[in-house]
């Protein structure tokens, strides 16, 4: 893997934080507005859904932050090593497997939280259908 490829990955991670947060933020707002009661509160299952969505957002940010910080630090170290050895920062490097482990863990956890939020939203929807 070339150093330039590492920096491209770093850029993609940081751009994805903004993209995902905006899209899902709109979905959460719409869902909250739809199920809000006349006294401006939320049913139990919607509260659980909102808590799961907050967890999703936090895990999403942690995924991207961990990926970008780890990749940046490792890439900078590789640049310094290449400069010391070859007087250039351009060259092939082998990216270690552990570098992506934290972001992959957050990736799996955040989709679990997102699935939970949709499950809770679905339960509330079914409760509303049964009542009326």
C-alpha positions, 0 to 999 in steps of 0.5 A: 500500500502506498502512503498516498493510499493511506492518506486517501483512506484517512480522508474518506473516514473523516468525510464519512462522519459528516455524511452519515451524521447528517443523513441519520440526523434527519431520519431521527428528527422525522421519527421523533416528530411523528411519534411525539405525543400532544404533551411533547413527550415520547412513548417508551419504545420511541425513547428506547429507539432514540437512545439507540440512535444516540448510541449509533451516532456516538459509535459512528463518531468513535469509528471514524475518529479511531480510524482517522487518528490511528491511520494518521499517526501510523501513516506519519510514522511511516513517512518519517521512516521512509524519509530517514531511509530513502529521503522520500515520503513516497513508497510502498508500506504494508498496512498492519491488520491491527490498524483497522481493528478498533474502527471495525469493532465500532462499525459492528457495534454501531450497526447493532445500535441502528438495528435496535433503534429500528426494532424499537421503532417497529414495535411502537408502530405495531403497538399503534396499529393494534390500538387503533 
